[in-house]
Amino acid sequence: MGFYLALMKPRVIELLLVTTAPVMVLAAGGLPDIRLLLGTLVGGALSAGSANAFNMYIDRDIDVMMARTQGRPIVTGDISPRKALVFAWAIGIASLVILTLVANLVAASLALIAILFYVFVYTLGLKRRTEQNIVWGGIAGCFPVLIGWAAVTGELSLTPWILFVVVFLWTPAHYWPLSLRYAADYAAASVPMLSVLRPTVAVGLQVILYAWATVVASLVLIPVAPMGVVYVVVALVAGGWFIVETHLLYNKTVVGTAANPMRVFHASNTYLTALFLAVAIDPLVVLR
């Protein structure tokens, strides 16, 4: 069972769920129905897991070339490619059924689009063809905020789309530091990641630009939602810290000193988690 769980990339799913639940609280203006909340999280986890399992099935030829992915269950032979493909289909269909029954057809449709986008646009279309792969491919990871909002309201408004943009802009600033750490892996597998094709200093600059854009986009939510004191403080403090970390990385690449890109990678995770926790907490407090 653990090998099938590994196919779903649970760490990635965890981050996606961190964005889903808070948006549901924001959409409900408080705690949503517990059945709806849990059902949406389960359905969302299965849909993301399905996309990730399809990704591992498709990328098994390059996963064997990269040290970071050589422990994946298809590469090690713990799960056959055929069983992995059947599993991806099974949990993908299950996710759509759950979201339709527990939430609504809008949420289920968005989950289907996210799976198709990740599989066909990112994995099959962009990943091996362009250095912008993670920018546009990252759109798939933005769908949980739309799914969470639609599960509660049955529709989409400007608020979830702003959060969609926040996650979209955050993704390159989050992933490119990781790609710097594993640039040799991507080069060995001929994956045209930005860190493979551009100098480290150029990647560091792009990380800064996307970090700034992410924080600016997060502030747009304040008058639109509208958000209160909790969100404002977290968006400014956590966002400022995130930006500082990206500048520190860039400065080290400019002067040629040893840089630790994983520090920015972990900082980006902490930032997004803090921001979306603030999204969830803000509607529950009276500090307005």
Rosetta blueprint (number, residue, H / E / L):
1 M L
2 G H
3 F H
4 Y H
5 L H
6 A H
7 L H
8 M L
9 K L
10 P H
11 R H
12 V H
13 I H
14 E H
15 L H
16 L H
17 L H
18 V H
19 T H
20 T H
21 A H
22 P H
23 V H
24 M H
25 V H
26 L H
27 A H
28 A H
29 G L
30 G L
31 L L
32 P L
33 D L
34 I H
35 R H
36 L H
37 L H
38 L H
39 G H
40 T H
41 L H
42 V H
43 G H
44 G H
45 A H
46 L H
47 S H
48 A H
49 G H
50 S H
51 A H
52 N H
53 A H
54 F H
55 N H
56 M H
57 Y H
58 I H
59 D L
60 R H
61 D H
62 I H
63 D H
64 V L
65 M L
66 M L
67 A H
68 R H
69 T H
70 Q L
71 G L
72 R L
73 P H
74 I H
75 V H
76 T H
77 G L
78 D L
79 I L
80 S L
81 P H
82 R H
83 K H
84 A H
85 L H
86 V H
87 F H
88 A H
89 W H
90 A H
91 I H
92 G H
93 I H
94 A H
95 S H
96 L H
97 V H
98 I H
99 L H
100 T H
101 L H
102 V H
103 A H
104 N L
105 L H
106 V H
107 A H
108 A H
109 S H
110 L H
111 A H
112 L H
113 I H
114 A H
115 I H
116 L H
117 F H
118 Y H
119 V H
120 F H
121 V H
122 Y H
123 T H
124 L H
125 G H
126 L H
127 K L
128 R L
129 R L
130 T L
131 E L
132 Q L
133 N H
134 I H
135 V H
136 W H
137 G H
138 G H
139 I H
140 A H
141 G H
142 C H
143 F H
144 P H
145 V H
146 L H
147 I H
148 G H
149 W H
150 A H
151 A H
152 V H
153 T H
154 G L
155 E L
156 L L
157 S L
158 L H
159 T H
160 P H
161 W H
162 I H
163 L H
164 F H
165 V H
166 V H
167 V H
168 F H
169 L H
170 W H
171 T H
172 P H
173 A H
174 H H
175 Y H
176 W H
177 P H
178 L H
179 S H
180 L H
181 R H
182 Y L
183 A H
184 A H
185 D H
186 Y H
187 A H
188 A H
189 A L
190 S L
191 V L
192 P L
193 M L
194 L H
195 S H
196 V H
197 L H
198 R L
199 P L
200 T H
201 V H
202 A H
203 V H
204 G H
205 L H
206 Q H
207 V H
208 I H
209 L H
210 Y H
211 A H
212 W H
213 A H
214 T H
215 V H
216 V H
217 A H
218 S H
219 L H
220 V H
221 L H
222 I H
223 P H
224 V H
225 A L
226 P L
227 M L
228 G L
229 V H
230 V H
231 Y H
232 V H
233 V H
234 V H
235 A H
236 L H
237 V H
238 A H
239 G H
240 G H
241 W H
242 F H
243 I H
244 V H
245 E H
246 T H
247 H H
248 L H
249 L H
250 Y H
251 N H
252 K H
253 T H
254 V H
255 V H
256 G L
257 T L
258 A L
259 A L
260 N L
261 P H
262 M H
263 R H
264 V H
265 F H
266 H H
267 A H
268 S H
269 N H
270 T H
271 Y H
272 L H
273 T H
274 A H
275 L H
276 F H
277 L H
278 A H
279 V H
280 A H
281 I H
282 D H
283 P H
284 L H
285 V L
286 V L
287 L L
288 R L
